[in-house]
Amino acid sequence: MNSYAIIVAGGKGLRMGGEVPKQFLPIGGKPVLMRTIDAFRKALEGVQIVLVLPAEQHEYWKQLCEEYEFRSPELIAKGGETRFHSVRNGLALLPDDADAVVGVHDGVRPFVSADTIRRCYAAAAKGKAVVPVVPVVETVRQILPDGKSMTRPRDDYRLVQTPQTFPLALLKQAYQQPYTEAFTDDASVVEAMGKEIVMIEGNRENIKLTTPNDLCFAEFLTNIEVRSKR
């Protein structure tokens, strides 16, 4: 069974407060995006990766790969207007492989564990539509229409991560639907077809790097990894 991964890296890094897009910022001396790609290569032997980048970033990515002597994925798609359109562009580069599995992952989640990746793909290989999740540990309050708020039981909620993983044929079919603002992730696109979404346990370190504080935490995690290998 063939395995594919669409890694979406369309961020401009505005909340990081710098000019360099967050997917290219270095962590432990290596760009975030390269660490993310390596996580999949180490977890899944023979995985075929499609990288989705804004067109204006393709040349810069090529220069980074030369600088770091990094093997870039052969398939690179252009980012779209929204995440939906970016993923659809990535899917267009993949063959109609009825037995294949595909995962869609955020390029700025470099700390997804090999175990999380493998369990997601194993479940999708059985025909399931899979999202990794972690429990909510803080109190949740809902903002009501009148501006007031009320506490909600946190055990009723989960935080969704990536890779969101599916049979390739299913995801291709789902992305033939017209875009709506309700499509906030791949699971919501598949769910719109009436397909049940299965949750599996993710890993807490699999954070999406969005703010400068996230980058500091990423450096901390990288230092722990280095020490554990000594």
C-alpha positions as CSV (number, residue, x, y, z in Angstrom):
1,M,0.0,0.0,0.0
2,N,1.4,3.4,-1.0
3,S,1.6,6.2,1.6
4,Y,1.4,9.9,0.7
5,A,1.8,13.0,2.9
6,I,0.7,16.5,1.8
7,I,2.6,19.0,3.9
8,V,1.0,22.4,3.8
9,A,3.2,25.3,4.5
10,G,1.4,28.5,3.4
11,G,2.0,30.7,6.4
12,K,3.4,34.2,6.1
13,G,4.6,34.2,9.7
14,L,2.9,37.5,10.6
15,R,2.2,36.5,14.2
16,M,5.9,35.6,14.6
17,G,6.7,39.3,14.1
18,G,9.4,38.8,11.5
19,E,9.8,38.9,7.7
20,V,10.8,35.3,7.3
21,P,7.8,32.9,7.1
22,K,7.5,30.7,10.2
23,Q,8.0,27.5,8.3
24,F,11.6,28.6,7.4
25,L,12.7,29.8,10.8
26,P,15.5,27.7,12.3
27,I,15.1,25.5,15.3
28,G,18.2,24.0,16.7
29,G,20.0,25.1,13.5
30,K,17.5,23.6,11.1
31,P,14.4,25.1,9.4
32,V,11.1,24.1,10.9
33,L,9.8,22.7,7.6
34,M,12.8,20.5,7.1
35,R,12.2,19.0,10.6
36,T,8.6,18.4,9.7
37,I,9.4,16.6,6.4
38,D,12.1,14.5,8.2
39,A,9.5,13.4,10.8
40,F,7.5,11.7,8.1
41,R,10.5,10.2,6.3
42,K,11.6,8.6,9.6
43,A,8.2,7.4,10.5
44,L,7.0,5.9,7.2
45,E,9.4,4.1,4.9
46,G,8.9,5.1,1.3
47,V,6.4,7.8,2.0
48,Q,5.9,10.1,-1.0
49,I,5.6,13.7,0.1
50,V,3.9,16.6,-1.6
51,L,5.0,20.0,-0.3
52,V,2.5,22.9,-0.7
53,L,4.1,26.4,-0.7
54,P,3.1,29.8,-1.9
55,A,4.5,30.3,-5.4
56,E,6.6,33.2,-4.3
57,Q,8.4,31.0,-1.8
58,H,9.5,28.2,-4.1
59,E,12.8,29.8,-5.1
60,Y,13.6,30.6,-1.5
61,W,12.9,27.0,-0.5
62,K,15.2,25.7,-3.2
63,Q,18.0,28.0,-1.9
64,L,17.4,26.7,1.6
65,C,17.7,23.1,0.5
66,E,21.0,23.8,-1.2
67,E,22.3,25.7,1.8
68,Y,21.4,22.8,4.2
69,E,22.0,20.0,1.7
70,F,18.5,18.9,2.2
71,R,16.6,16.6,-0.2
72,S,13.5,18.4,-1.1
73,P,10.3,16.5,-2.0
74,E,10.1,16.1,-5.8
75,L,6.4,17.1,-5.8
76,I,5.8,20.8,-4.9
77,A,2.4,22.4,-5.4
78,K,1.4,26.0,-5.3
79,G,-0.4,27.3,-2.3
80,G,-4.0,28.5,-2.8
81,E,-6.2,31.2,-1.5
82,T,-7.2,29.1,1.5
83,R,-6.0,25.9,3.1
84,F,-8.8,24.1,1.3
85,H,-7.4,25.3,-2.1
86,S,-3.8,24.5,-1.1
87,V,-4.7,20.9,-0.1
88,R,-6.7,20.5,-3.3
89,N,-3.7,21.6,-5.3
90,G,-1.5,19.1,-3.5
91,L,-4.1,16.3,-4.2
92,A,-4.0,17.1,-7.9
93,L,-0.4,15.9,-8.1
94,L,-1.2,12.5,-6.7
95,P,-2.3,9.5,-8.8
96,D,-5.7,7.9,-8.6
97,D,-4.5,5.1,-6.3
98,A,-7.5,3.3,-4.9
99,D,-5.5,1.5,-2.2
100,A,-3.3,4.4,-1.0
101,V,-3.5,6.4,2.2
102,V,-2.8,10.1,2.5
103,G,-2.1,12.3,5.5
104,V,-2.4,16.1,5.5
105,H,-0.1,17.8,7.9
106,D,0.8,21.4,8.9
107,G,4.3,22.3,7.9
108,V,4.8,24.1,11.2
109,R,4.1,21.0,13.4
110,P,7.7,19.5,13.5
111,F,7.2,17.6,16.7
112,V,4.6,15.1,15.6
113,S,5.8,11.7,16.9
114,A,6.6,8.7,14.7
115,D,4.0,6.8,16.8
116,T,1.3,9.3,16.1
117,I,2.0,9.2,12.4
118,R,2.1,5.4,12.2
119,R,-1.1,5.0,14.1
120,C,-3.0,7.5,12.0
121,Y,-1.9,5.8,8.8
122,A,-2.6,2.3,10.1
123,A,-6.2,3.4,11.0
124,A,-6.7,5.1,7.6
125,A,-5.5,1.9,5.9
126,K,-8.6,0.2,7.3
127,G,-10.8,2.7,5.6
128,K,-11.2,5.2,8.4
129,A,-11.0,9.0,8.3
130,V,-8.7,9.8,11.2
131,V,-7.7,12.9,13.2
132,P,-5.2,12.8,16.1
133,V,-6.5,14.7,19.2
134,V,-5.4,15.6,22.7
135,P,-7.6,16.3,25.8
136,V,-8.4,19.8,26.8
137,V,-6.7,20.5,30.1
138,E,-7.9,24.0,30.8
139,T,-11.4,25.2,31.7
140,V,-13.5,26.1,28.6
141,R,-16.0,29.0,28.5
142,Q,-18.4,29.5,25.7
143,I,-19.3,33.0,24.5
144,L,-23.0,33.3,24.1
145,P,-24.9,35.4,21.6
146,D,-25.7,38.1,24.2
147,G,-22.0,38.6,25.0
148,K,-22.2,36.6,28.3
149,S,-20.3,33.4,28.8
150,M,-20.7,30.1,30.5
151,T,-18.4,27.2,31.5
152,R,-18.6,24.1,29.4
153,P,-17.4,20.6,30.5
154,R,-13.9,20.2,29.1
155,D,-14.2,16.4,28.9
156,D,-16.7,17.0,26.1
157,Y,-14.0,18.5,23.8
158,R,-10.7,17.6,22.2
159,L,-8.0,19.6,20.5
160,V,-7.4,18.5,16.9
161,Q,-3.9,18.0,15.5
162,T,-2.5,16.7,12.2
163,P,-1.8,14.6,10.3
164,Q,-5.4,14.1,9.4
165,T,-5.3,10.9,7.5
166,F,-7.6,9.2,5.0
167,P,-7.9,6.7,2.2
168,L,-6.6,8.7,-0.8
169,A,-9.7,8.0,-2.9
170,L,-12.0,9.3,-0.2
171,L,-10.1,12.6,0.3
172,K,-9.9,13.2,-3.5
173,Q,-13.7,12.7,-3.7
174,A,-14.3,15.0,-0.7
175,Y,-12.2,17.8,-2.3
176,Q,-14.4,17.8,-5.4
177,Q,-17.0,19.6,-3.3
178,P,-17.4,23.4,-3.7
179,Y,-15.5,25.4,-1.0
180,T,-17.4,26.8,2.0
181,E,-16.1,28.7,5.0
182,A,-17.2,25.8,7.1
183,F,-14.2,23.8,5.8
184,T,-11.7,24.6,8.5
185,D,-9.7,21.4,8.1
186,D,-9.6,18.2,6.1
187,A,-11.9,16.4,8.5
188,S,-14.6,19.0,8.1
189,V,-14.4,18.5,4.3
190,V,-14.7,14.7,4.6
191,E,-17.4,15.0,7.3
192,A,-19.5,17.1,4.9
193,M,-19.9,14.0,2.8
194,G,-21.4,12.1,5.7
195,K,-18.2,10.2,6.6
196,E,-17.6,9.6,10.3
197,I,-14.4,11.0,11.7
198,V,-12.4,8.7,14.1
199,M,-10.3,10.3,16.8
200,I,-7.0,8.7,18.0
201,E,-4.6,9.9,20.6
202,G,-2.1,12.4,19.4
203,N,1.0,13.6,21.2
204,R,1.1,16.7,23.3
205,E,4.3,18.0,21.8
206,N,2.7,18.2,18.4
207,I,2.0,21.9,18.6
208,K,1.5,24.3,15.7
209,L,4.2,26.9,15.8
210,T,2.3,30.2,15.6
211,T,3.8,32.8,18.1
212,P,7.3,33.7,19.3
213,N,6.5,31.8,22.5
214,D,5.9,28.7,20.5
215,L,9.3,29.1,18.9
216,C,10.9,29.3,22.4
217,F,9.1,26.1,23.4
218,A,10.3,24.5,20.1
219,E,13.9,25.2,21.0
220,F,13.3,23.7,24.4
221,L,11.9,20.5,22.8
222,T,14.8,20.3,20.4
223,N,17.3,20.6,23.2
224,I,15.6,17.7,25.0
225,E,15.8,15.6,21.8
226,V,19.5,16.3,21.5
227,R,20.2,15.3,25.1
228,S,18.2,12.1,24.8
229,K,20.4,11.0,21.8
230,R,23.6,11.4,23.7
